Amino acid sequence: MNQQSKFQITNGMFIAMMVNLVFVKAIGVTQGVLARAIGQDMWIATLLGTLQGMAMMYITYLILRKTPDLDLMSLSQKLLGKWFGKLIALVIFLFFLAGFGPIMLTFVYHLQDYFLPEAPLILFIVAPLLVGALGCYYGLEVMARLALVGLLFIFLLNVLIIIGSTHEFDIRNLLPVLENGFPRTFVASLNFDTDWALATMLAAVIMPSLKNAGRIGGTTGMIGIAASGLLTMIWSILEGAVLSSEVTSQYTVSCMKLARNSHIGTFLQRYEMIMIALYSIPILFEVMFCIYATSVCATRIVGLKSNRLMIPVVSIILGVFGYWIVDDHYRAIDYLEVTWPRIALPIAFGLPALMLLLRLMLGKKLNN
């Protein structure tokens, strides 16, 4: 039995973990990227990306369905041996390491640019890593329960932004639909694919810990991707209708501009402080899971039995990389819009496709 499977997470926890991992970056910076690429059709690009994510999540489930006690790394080792398993672990490690850049970009630019411009950058790197490493040390159960709290905060965040933005909503800002044509909108949706890619890689790592993974893992996974997409699409619609795509495209953290435009009641005018409070748990979960996934992968690579020894090591690696990314705004934006998709998309589409092919070709080896 895989050591990660000692604690069995419920369907609700699994969905909550996926939503938390996708949501903050998707509303924080991805919608601005989509606005620059496709204008007011960014909500359609988000929808198309969500459908692609559901398909890839189901493929990931098909790979693991008949061996629900194995994650993608253990399965690859069973199929082609120890060194192939280590290679897949290295690929997933590099994926989450690369994904940590946009996550820290989202975290730092929310807090430093809007609230604490005089605070040293190292503070925004060390603080979430310490919290993330502590949660990771206590294990998957703590992380799963934290994700449930984060999911509640995400619902409150969306309810309040809808209430605060209704009076400025102008449907004309979303017209004309598909002005740039379907092909260009589909290509733009690849920017949202980098968000759900984190969720499918999450499933590849923790699927053995899901109760009844072999029977309902695919359905649960697709529900998680769909929920993430719908919760994100609310922001893409509001940003397009309230701010307009032209204004949205001018901001690195476009959701903060929408938050400053919303009005909650007579005495509470501005919304961004509430937003930061509600978004804190989901962004800390993102940091926490990056530490967890990279520590598990590093453990497989070096052949240790427990990932706890690797937690401080990978935290330092992630911290150095995150600092290098966010230290320069121009480098950060170039990484977000150019480099990160080039890393994430081949792994998000290619790794499940490769493993499904190997499963079909060598499935009898597992039966034997």
C-alpha positions, 0 to 999 in steps of 0.5 A: 500500500502506498504510504500516502494512502493511510489517510483517506480523503472524502469526495468533498475534500478532493473537490475542495483541494482542486478548487483551492489549487486553481481558483486564486491564480485563475481569478488573480492573474489569468483573467488579465492574461486572457483579457490581453489575448482575447478581450471580452471573450475571456469568459468563453476562453475560461469555459473552453479551458474548463471543458478541456480540463474535465477531459484530461481529468477523466483520462487521468482517472482512466489511467489509475482506475484499475490500480486505485492504490497507485499514484502516477509515479508508482504506476509508472514504476510498475510498468517500466521499472524503477528508473522510469518511475523516478523519471516521472517523479522528476517531471512532476517535481519540475512541474510543481516547481515551475508552477510555484512561480505564478503562485508566488507572483499572485500572492506577492503582487496582491499583498505587496503592491496593494497593501505593503509596498515598503515591506521587504520581498523576503517577508512574502516568501518566507512567511507562506513557506513556513506556514506551508511547510508546517501544514505539509509536515502534519500531513494530507489530512490537515491540508484536506481539512484546510481546503474545506475551509478555503472552499467556504471562503471562496464561496463567500468571496464570490457572493460578496463580489457579485453583490458589490458589482451588480450596480455597475454591471453592463452587459454591453461590455461583453458584446460582441461575442466571439469578436475574434473568432472561435479559433483564436478564443480556443488558443487563448483558452490554453492560458486557463489550461495552465490552471487546471493542469495543477488540479490534474497533477494533484490527482495524479499524486493523491488519487490513491488517498481518495475513498473509492477512487477506482469507482468514482474518482473520475466523476469526482475529479470532473466535478472539481474541475467544473466547480473551479471553472464556474467559480472562476468564470464569475470573475471573468464575466464580472471583470468584463462587464464591470471594468471592460476587457480594456481596463482588465487587460491593463492590470497584472492582478485584475481581480484587485481592480474589480474589488476596488470597484465593488461597494458593499453597503453604505458604510463598507465601501471598498472590498479589497481588505475583505477579499484578502482575508477570504483569499488567504486560506486558498493561496496558503493551500496552494503553497502548501500543496506545492511543498507537499507534491515536490517533497513526495516527488523528491522522496521517490527520486532519492528513495526515502520512505517518508517525505518529511525529511525533504520538506525543508529541502524543497521549501528552500528550493521553492523559496529561491525560485519564487524570489527570483521570479517575483523580484522583477516584474517584467521577468514575472509577467514574461514567465507567466504569459510565455514560459509557464505555459510552455512548461505546463501544457506539454506536461498537462496534456502529454503526461496523461496521454503517454501514461494512458498509452503505456497502460493500454500497451502494458496493462497485462503486465500489471495483471500478471 
